[in-house]
Amino acid sequence: MNFEILSSQWLRALRGRRSRPGFSRFLGYQSNIAQHWETGRSWPTATTFFRICRSLRLPPEQRIRRFLQRTPRWLETADLSDPLEVKRLDESVES
């Protein structure tokens, strides 16, 4: 599986019908960051990705629960904009 292609397609799907510059502005960027992400020149951090999901009203916690097939206790109060909380997610996936 090519994760770079998958990531690019996932970000494209999140953008939907918006233009790349329009989506970048929607997210609060002055540069055309969506183009950089979709072409693989750079990638958003996990915290940025979760912030994008929240901006689009796609609660990441629900998807994490589905992915892990359980609900870790820490996830109930997790702030996925905090890199330390994202690290806990990584540890949950490994266990």
Secondary structure by P-SEA (a helix, b strand, c coil): ccaaaaaaaaaaaaaccccaaaaaaaaccccaaaaaaaaccccccaaaaaaaaaaacccaaaaaaaaaccccccccccccccaaaaaaaaaaaac
